[in-house]
Amino acid sequence: MMIVGSTALALALAACGGSDGTVAGPTTKLTLLPTTTTTEPVATTTPVETSTTVEPTTTLAVLVEATTTTEALPTTTAAPVDPVVETLVLSDEGIGAAVFSGDPDGVVAFLSSFVGPPTADTGWVDPFEISACAGTQLRVVSFGSLHLTFGDVSPILQGRPHFFAYTYGAYDYDGTTAAVTDQSPPGLVTENGVGLGTDLIALEAAYPGLELNPSDDFFPETFVVNDNLRGAVNGLADDSVVVSIIGGQDCADPT
C-alpha cells in the first residue's frame, strides 16, 4: 500500500508564503488527500472440477460353507463272541436255556442245534449199570466232553425223566496228576467267565468264597462254589488250572 503525503505537504507550505516574502505564522494547514489503498488481489483458487469416475464394481457374494471336521474317536472292536459259547453258559441252574428239570428230548435237541448231534448216548438204562444214581432209569448223553445226565429221580425232581446234571471236561487221574484228555466243545464258560484252563488265581477271583479241597487216591484237587456248581483243578498252585466243571447233583459216571 502507498500513501502520497510528502509532496502535498511541500506544496502547501509554498502557497502560504506572503508576497512580501514574509512567512505567515506557524500555522500549518494540512490538506489530507484521500488515502489510496492498493490491495493486491489475493490469488484465488479456481476450484478445479474433479471428475471422479466410479467404476462399477461387482460384488461377489462368496458363500463359504462352514465345514466342521469331526475326528472319529478311536473305536475298540471287540472280538466276536461265539454264539455257542454265548448261549451255552454253564451255571448252577443248567446250561443256558436248558435248565435243570427240563424235558430230556428238548434239552438234547437244544444242545444239538448249537454243537451238532451227540457223540455218545447210553439210552435209558438201569441206573446201577452206569452209576450209583437213584431211580428206575438213567440216561447220559455226551457232546464230546460235555455229558448231560437225565433220570426220573434227583434232588431236583422225582416222578418223570428230566435233566438234572452235567459235567464238562475229561481227564485221566493216576493218583498224582490230572491229565486233560478232552475239552470239546471248546470255550464254554460259567456266568463268571470260568472255563477249562482257567488258572486258580482267576478262579478264586471269580468266586471269592469257593472251597478248595486237596487230592486223594481217587480224585484230583477240587473246588466247590455251591452245591450245584463245582469242579476239579490239577493242583493248588497259582498256575494250576480247571480241568472239569460240574453242574447239578451228578451221580453218574459217563466213562
Buried (B, 14 or more C-beta within 10 A) or exposed (E): EEEEEEEEEEEEEEEEEEEEEEEEEEEEEEEEEEEEEEEEEEEEEEEEEEEEEEEEEEEEEEEEEEEEEEEEEEEEEEEEEBEBBEBBBBBBBBBBEBBBBBBBEEBBEBBEEBBEEBBEEBEBEEBEEBBEBBBEBBBBBBBBBBBBBBBBBBBBBEEEBBBBBBBBBBBEBEEEEBEBEBBBBBBBBBEBEBBBBBBBEBBBEBBEEBEBBEBEEEBBBBBBBEEBBBBBBBBBEEEBBBBBBBBBBBBBEBE
